[in-house]
Structures are given as structure tokens and as C-alpha cells.
């Protein structure tokens, strides 16, 4: 989906830069707003869909990468949540 907006974007930029930053920001914001961590983890699991989804065939062929990157981003979100919530206590 992100490639529809940015046509010439390098594939590594959203994978290694944009989505991890978004995952960390989601974790920090949920800790600051005293929100539930499960909401943050659910949002982080959906982050890979930003750069995987272009059509249905792409989603079907990349389900394993969606799960792998989603779990990694969820772990990053959980780490940011825990670090931020400890710093605020």
C-alpha cells in the first residue's frame, strides 16, 4: 500500500526503517496514554500490511513474511511499552 504513494521507494526503507519506528512510537504512545498493550501489539501485527499489500495475490504469497515481520514489530512495540512504562513509574 505504501508503494502506491511512493513509486520509487527502496523496499528496505519501509521494512527496516519506517515500520520499526512506527512500532516503537505505538508502544511509547500506549505507555504514555496508559492504554492496553494488547491494542498496541495488534496494531504492530498489522504494520507489515503497509508494504506487503498491493493485491490479493501478493498477500497470499507473503503470509509468512507478514507473520514474521508482524511478530518482530510486536516485540519491538512491547519492548518500547515496557521501557516507557518503567521510566514513567
C-alpha atoms as a printed R data frame, in Angstrom:
   type eleno elety resid chain resno      x       y      z
1  ATOM     1    CA   UNK     A     1  0.000   0.000  0.000
2  ATOM     2    CA   UNK     A     2  2.827   2.368  0.761
3  ATOM     3    CA   UNK     A     3  4.261   1.742 -2.713
4  ATOM     4    CA   UNK     A     4  1.127   3.170 -4.302
5  ATOM     5    CA   UNK     A     5  2.034   6.543 -2.797
6  ATOM     6    CA   UNK     A     6  5.817   6.343 -3.230
7  ATOM     7    CA   UNK     A     7  6.558   4.654 -6.557
8  ATOM     8    CA   UNK     A     8 10.385   4.724 -6.424
9  ATOM     9    CA   UNK     A     9 10.782   3.727 -2.771
10 ATOM    10    CA   UNK     A    10 13.531   1.240 -1.949
11 ATOM    11    CA   UNK     A    11 11.917  -1.934 -0.482
12 ATOM    12    CA   UNK     A    12 14.263  -1.917  2.507
13 ATOM    13    CA   UNK     A    13 13.185   1.540  3.690
14 ATOM    14    CA   UNK     A    14  9.721   0.567  4.995
15 ATOM    15    CA   UNK     A    15 10.941  -2.827  6.190
16 ATOM    16    CA   UNK     A    16 13.966  -1.685  8.160
17 ATOM    17    CA   UNK     A    17 13.252   1.975  8.918
18 ATOM    18    CA   UNK     A    18  9.659   3.181  8.686
19 ATOM    19    CA   UNK     A    19  7.758   0.275 10.292
20 ATOM    20    CA   UNK     A    20 10.162  -0.240 13.225
21 ATOM    21    CA   UNK     A    21  9.902   3.469 14.031
22 ATOM    22    CA   UNK     A    22  6.110   3.303 13.848
23 ATOM    23    CA   UNK     A    23  6.145   0.210 16.112
24 ATOM    24    CA   UNK     A    24  8.290   1.979 18.707
25 ATOM    25    CA   UNK     A    25  6.095   5.088 18.575
26 ATOM    26    CA   UNK     A    26  2.952   2.952 19.040
27 ATOM    27    CA   UNK     A    27  4.462   1.287 22.112
28 ATOM    28    CA   UNK     A    28  5.543   4.592 23.616
29 ATOM    29    CA   UNK     A    29  2.180   6.247 22.996
30 ATOM    30    CA   UNK     A    30  0.268   3.357 24.585
31 ATOM    31    CA   UNK     A    31  2.512   3.559 27.651
32 ATOM    32    CA   UNK     A    32  2.105   7.331 27.916
33 ATOM    33    CA   UNK     A    33 -1.669   7.187 27.448
34 ATOM    34    CA   UNK     A    34 -1.958   4.219 29.874
35 ATOM    35    CA   UNK     A    35 -3.631   2.196 27.169
36 ATOM    36    CA   UNK     A    36 -3.667  -1.575 26.923
37 ATOM    37    CA   UNK     A    37 -0.614  -3.222 25.484
38 ATOM    38    CA   UNK     A    38 -2.767  -5.676 23.520
39 ATOM    39    CA   UNK     A    39 -4.065  -2.835 21.354
40 ATOM    40    CA   UNK     A    40 -0.505  -1.792 20.588
41 ATOM    41    CA   UNK     A    41  0.526  -5.354 19.783
42 ATOM    42    CA   UNK     A    42 -2.450  -5.794 17.479
43 ATOM    43    CA   UNK     A    43 -1.581  -2.619 15.621
44 ATOM    44    CA   UNK     A    44  2.045  -3.721 15.324
45 ATOM    45    CA   UNK     A    45  0.985  -7.068 13.873
46 ATOM    46    CA   UNK     A    46 -0.802  -5.192 11.092
47 ATOM    47    CA   UNK     A    47  2.154  -2.933 10.243
48 ATOM    48    CA   UNK     A    48  3.673  -5.254  7.606
49 ATOM    49    CA   UNK     A    49  0.481  -4.916  5.600
50 ATOM    50    CA   UNK     A    50  1.573  -1.362  4.792
51 ATOM    51    CA   UNK     A    51  4.293  -2.624  2.494
52 ATOM    52    CA   UNK     A    52  3.052  -6.118  1.600
53 ATOM    53    CA   UNK     A    53 -0.434  -5.390  0.317
54 ATOM    54    CA   UNK     A    54 -0.651  -4.407 -3.297
55 ATOM    55    CA   UNK     A    55 -3.197  -7.031 -4.342
56 ATOM    56    CA   UNK     A    56 -4.679 -10.299 -3.084
57 ATOM    57    CA   UNK     A    57 -2.103 -12.491 -4.842
58 ATOM    58    CA   UNK     A    58  0.716 -10.633 -3.110
59 ATOM    59    CA   UNK     A    59 -0.893 -11.132  0.286
60 ATOM    60    CA   UNK     A    60 -1.364 -14.864 -0.337
61 ATOM    61    CA   UNK     A    61  2.240 -15.358 -1.381
62 ATOM    62    CA   UNK     A    62  3.659 -13.308  1.502
63 ATOM    63    CA   UNK     A    63  1.713 -14.610  4.505
64 ATOM    64    CA   UNK     A    64  4.886 -15.999  6.067
65 ATOM    65    CA   UNK     A    65  6.723 -12.688  5.813
66 ATOM    66    CA   UNK     A    66  3.679 -10.898  7.234
67 ATOM    67    CA   UNK     A    67  3.724 -13.195 10.267
68 ATOM    68    CA   UNK     A    68  7.487 -12.944 10.717
69 ATOM    69    CA   UNK     A    69  7.702  -9.168 10.439
70 ATOM    70    CA   UNK     A    70  4.486  -8.719 12.429
71 ATOM    71    CA   UNK     A    71  5.899 -10.689 15.353
72 ATOM    72    CA   UNK     A    72  9.183  -8.766 15.196
73 ATOM    73    CA   UNK     A    73  7.363  -5.423 15.177
74 ATOM    74    CA   UNK     A    74  5.120  -6.605 18.026
75 ATOM    75    CA   UNK     A    75  8.210  -7.476 20.084
76 ATOM    76    CA   UNK     A    76  9.650  -4.040 19.371
77 ATOM    77    CA   UNK     A    77  6.352  -2.441 20.409
78 ATOM    78    CA   UNK     A    78  6.248  -4.466 23.615
79 ATOM    79    CA   UNK     A    79  9.842  -3.512 24.430
80 ATOM    80    CA   UNK     A    80  9.125   0.170 23.882
81 ATOM    81    CA   UNK     A    81  5.978  -0.136 26.005
82 ATOM    82    CA   UNK     A    82  7.854  -1.780 28.882
83 ATOM    83    CA   UNK     A    83 10.771   0.668 28.791
84 ATOM    84    CA   UNK     A    84  8.495   3.705 28.627
85 ATOM    85    CA   UNK     A    85  6.151   2.453 31.354
86 ATOM    86    CA   UNK     A    86  9.109   1.763 33.686
87 ATOM    87    CA   UNK     A    87 10.556   5.206 33.057
88 ATOM    88    CA   UNK     A    88  7.227   6.815 33.933
89 ATOM    89    CA   UNK     A    89  6.820   4.880 37.216
